[in-house]
């Protein structure tokens, strides 16, 4: 199989991230999702990063979500030994810092 289709019928209609604002609303809003992300950045930075994706889909300028995202990226960057991955993590970190200004 080649191309973008991953075999999941729902992705025929776009990425699952289209539902992030609805998920954030169900979870109690961007504040709640950002707080959860912030609480797990040290122990589970990847999940924290995913949660910040969701919170920021609901509120693109949410300061708590951006701060948690930066922290999660810093943790992932510190642990990374792959030069390509480090480059992408550093780029994400710069983007998060820029958005906080």
N, C-alpha and C positions, 0 to 999 in steps of 0.2 A: 504494500500500500504506500502510495506517495501523496504528497500534497498536505493541505492543512487539516483535513477531516480526521478526527481521532476516533471515530466509531461511536461516539456518544451522540445520540439523536438530538439532544438539546443544544449541542454546539452548532448544529446546522443553522440556528437562528441567532448566533452571536455568542460571545463569551459569557460565562457564568457571572463575571464581574458586573454585568448589567443589573443583577439582583442585589448587589452590595448595599445600596441605600435602603432597600426594604429589609434586609437582614439587620442592618444597624438600627433601624426603627424598632424592630422586634426585640432587639437586645437592650433597648432603653436609650438609644441615641448615641451620638458620636462621643459624648463625654464618657459614657459607660464603657464603650469599646476601647477608647484611648486609654482609660484607666486600667483596664485589663491588660492591654498591650504593655503599658508601662510596668505593671507588676510582674511581668514574666520575661522582660528583656534579658536578664542575666541567665535565667534557667532555660529559656526556650526562645531564643532570639528570632528564629525563623517564623514561628507561629506569631510572635509579636509583630513581625514585619507584615505578615498577611493581615493581621487585625488592623494595622495602620492603613493598609490598602483599602480596607472596607470603610473605616472611619473617614478617610479622606475622600472616598467616593461620595459620601453623604455630605461632607463639609470640607471642601478643598483647602480651606485656610485654618483648619482646626489646630490650634497651637499645641495642645496636649498630644495629639496624634503625630504631629511633626516632630515634637521632642522625643516621643517614644520611638519613632522611626529612626531618628538619628542615633539614639542609644543602641537600638538593635543592630543597625548597620555597623556601628563602632565595634560591637561585640563580635559580629560575624567577620569583620575585617581583621580584627586581632587574631582570630582563630584560623584564618585562611592561609593555606600554603600554596595556592594556585595563583599564578600571576595574572591570568585572564580574569579569574573571579575577583581578585583583589582590585583590578582596574574597574570592573563594573560596580563593585561595592563602594569604591572611592568616588566614582561618578555619582552614585545614588546619594552618598553622604553630602557631596557638594551641592547637589540639587536640593536636598532637604534643608541644608543650612541657608541656601539662597531663598527658599520659600519662607523661612522663618523671619527673614529681615523685613 
